[in-house]
Amino acid sequence: MYAPNGQDIVRIKDCPLLDKSNQKAVGAVSGALSYLSGSHELDIERIGIRVSRRTKELEVALWTAPSGFPRTQVARVLSDAVKTTSIVRVMTKGPSKARRVVGVERLSGSGSWSELIDGQKMQLSAPSFFQVNTKGAEKLVELVLSGLDVQPDDEAMDLYCGAGTFTLPLAKRAGFVSAVEAYGPAVRDLRRNLELARLDNVDAVGGDAGREFPDTDADVIIVDPPRAGLAPEVIQQLSKQPARAIAYVSCDPATLARDLKRFVEIGSYKPVSVTPVDLFPQTFHVENVCLLKRV
């Protein structure tokens, strides 16, 4: 947190979202950066601390402008303050509401963070999204795959696939997967995760789901769009698919309801089940897995 002057770092002692075993990391990182800010211009926009219970990895990510930065000093002081497996600097440009990542620097350690999900280890770079509730994410995967009843010879499609949370388990069960993701860092993570899992039956495509919609006839489809939901043109393209089922993972019930109405109005797919998953306990947020079947 920053002081009202926008420069001084206010020390934060703990964060209720972290495991008790890692609570000291927050105060340690805050203290180290507060110490560094006394003699260096850090120009930090935000700080991320990612911890995995399963892999025991802890990464500290510093988001800054791509200007001068005391890399060596920051790496040394942070490494002395907290036991990390990775320290990275994420450089961004642009206005505050539309910043874009222009580079990621490894300051110390592996330069990435890993998580274990559905028995598969995944490597993730600091800018990439990943569900903070690992058990909840596994429940999403279970609901999606069981709902689609994926068969070994199925042609599958995974839109808005991110770093591969659904792509990897889908590829282990289907014949071939066309995976599309617009965010550059996530596409790079996806390709690396496919290599780590030794999966060669996936076509990983970087780009907007509407413009890069796979030129294939899918048997099963997964869509996990951002909060804004599906663009009308994507719904039109999905409606032309012969797939027997679509699993729609949504973090916003309102946009989910809007998109389901559009499918019904077109007459292509109809919802047969919606399962809420409380991925963020004690908040109003909820994830939904909706299964749609061909009309």
N, C-alpha and C positions, 0 to 999 in steps of 0.2 A: 504494500500500500504506500502511496505517496503522501507527503505532507501537503498542505494547501499551496505551498510555493511551487509545487510540481517538480521539485528536484530532490529533496531529502527523502530517504526511505524510512518509513515507520516500521519498527520491529514488530513482527507478529510472532507470538509464542507458540501457537498450535493451530490445528485445523481439524475440526470434528470429522471430516470426510476421510482422513487417513487412519490407518490402523494404529492402535496404541503403541505398538512396537516401533513405529516410525514417526511418532509425534515430535520427537526432538529434532527431526530433520528440518521442520519448518522454522523453528527458532534459530537453528544453526545457519541455514541459508540466509535468513533475514539479517542475522547478526553479521555474517561475513560480508554481505553486500553493503550493509550500512557502514561497516569499517572501510571497505573499498571506496565508497562514494565520498569519503572524506578527503581522498587524495587523487581520485580519478573521475573523469566525466564519463559515466557509464551509459547514460541515455537509454535506460531500460524501459520498454513499454509494458511488458508483463513477464511474469516468471511462472514456469510450470514445473511441478514436481510429480513425476509418475512413479508409482511403486507397484510391483506385482507380488502378491502373496505367494504365488505358485513358483515363479522363477527366482524370486528374491532380488530382482534387479531394481535399482533406483536411479532414475535419470533426472537431472536438473536442466531445464531449457530456459535460456535467456532470450527474450524477443527484443531486438534492437533495430535501429536504423542502420543501413550499411555504411557507417562512417568509421572513424578511427575507434579502436577498442583495445583495451589492455588485456589481450588474450592470455598471455603467460601468467600475469599476476592474478587474474580472475580464476584461472584453472587451479593455480597453486593454493590460493586462499580457500576456495570452495572445497577442494580435495582435503585440506587440513581440517575443515570444519565439519564435514559430513562424509560418511562412507558411501560413495557413489560408484555405479558401474559405468556411467556415462554423463558427461557435461557437454552441452552443445549450445551454440548460438544460432538463433533463427533470425535472419535479416529480412526486413520487410520494407516496402515502399508504398506510397500512395496515401490518399486521405484516410482518416481514422475509420470511416465506415466502409472503406473498400480497399483495405490493404492487401497486397499480394506478396507472397514469399519469393524472394529473389536469390536466396541461397541459405544453406545450412552448413555451419562450420563445426567440426569436432574439436572441442577444446581439451577433452580428456576422456579416456576410456574407449568404449566400443563405438560411440557415436550414434547409437540407436538403443531402443528399449524393446524387450520381448515379453510376450504373454503366452500362456498355454491355454488353448481353448479347443474343446472337442478332441482332446488328445494330440493336438497339433501345435507345435511351437510357431509363433508368428513374430517376425521382426517388424518394428514400427519406428518411423522417423518422427521427430517431435511435431511437425505440422499435421501429421495424419490423425484423423479421428479414430477413436476406438472406444467402445462402450466401457464405462467405468465400473459397471457391475458385471464381473466376469461370469458368475453363476447365472445371472439373469440373461446374459448374452447367449450362453449355452442353451437356456430354455427356449430362446427365440429360434436358434438353429434347429433344435429338436422339433418344435412346432411346425416350422417351415418344411422340413424334410419329410416328416411323417404326413403332413397334410398333402404334399405333392405326390407322395408315394413314388419316389424316383426309382426308375428301373435302369439296369446296366446299359441298355441300348438307347436310352433317351437322349435326344438333342435338347440341351438346356440353355437358358438365357438368364443372365444376372445383371440387371441394370442398376446403376448407382452403387456399384459393388464395393467401393472403398478399397481397403488393403486386403480384402479377401475373407472376411468373417463368414460369409455364406459360400463364396466361390470355392474355397478349398474343400469343405465337406461335400459340397455338391459335385465337384469334379471326381471325388473318390467313389461316387455312387452312379454317376451318369456316364454316357459314352463320350459326350463332348459338351463343352460349355463356352458360350460367347459372353464375355464379361466386359462391361463398359463403365468407365469412371472418368469424370471430368477433371478432378483435382490432381495436378501433376505429381506432387509428393506421394499421394496414395497409389497412383498408378505404378510408380517406381517400387513402392513397398510391395504391391501385389505381385509384380513380376519376380521380385526377390523371394517372396514367400512361396511362389509356385516352384521356383528352383529348389528351395530348401526342402519342400515336400516331394520333390521329384515327380511333379505332375506335368505331363506334356500334352494333355488333352484340353487345354484352355487357350482360347484366343483372347488375350488381354488388350483391349482397345482404349486408348485415351481420347476423351472428347465428350461433348454433350450427347446425352442419350437420344435426343431427337435427331440430331444431325448424323450421329454415328450408329443409328439403329441397325443391329445386325441383319445382314441379308441372308436369312436362313428361316426355315420353318421349325419352330421349337415345339417340343412336346410338353415341357414344363417351363415356367418363367418365375423368377423372383424379382420384385422391385422393392427397393428400400430408399425412397427419395428423401430429400431434406424436408424440413417442416412445411415448405411451400407446396408440397405434393407434386403430382404429375402435371406436366404441361398438356394442354388440350391435344396438341399434335402427337404426343407420345401415346395418349389414350387411343387416338385414332389408329396409330401404327400397331399398338397391342391388339386392338379389336380385329385387325386383319389377320392375326396369327391363328394357326390351327391348334394351338396348345390346348390340352385338356384341362389345365388348371394354372392359375396365377396365384402366387403367395405375395400379398402386399403387406409389407412391414411399415408401419406408420408411427410417428411420434406426435402426431397432431390429429385427434379425432375429428376436428372440424374439416380439415382438408381431405381426410380419408372419406368422410361422408359425402363431400362434394364430388370426389372422383368416382365413388361407387355409383352415385346417381348418374354420372355421365356414361359409365359402362352400361347401365340398365337402359338408359334412353337410346343408346346406339343399338342395343339388343344383342350384344356380343357375349358378355359375361355377366353372371349374377353372383352376388355374395352368398355363400352357404354357411359360413361360420366366422365369428370374430372373437378372438381370445385376447383379453388384456393381460399384460405382464407388468407387474409393479417393479419396474427397473430402478425407480428412484423413490424408495420408501420415505414416508413423511413429507412428501411434496405432492402437488396436484398433477405432476407429469405422469404419463402412462404410455407405454408402448402397446401397440395392437398388432396382432398377426391376423390378417383377414384372408380367407381362402375363397377364391372365385372360381367357378366352374363354367365351362362353355355352355351356352344356351342351346 
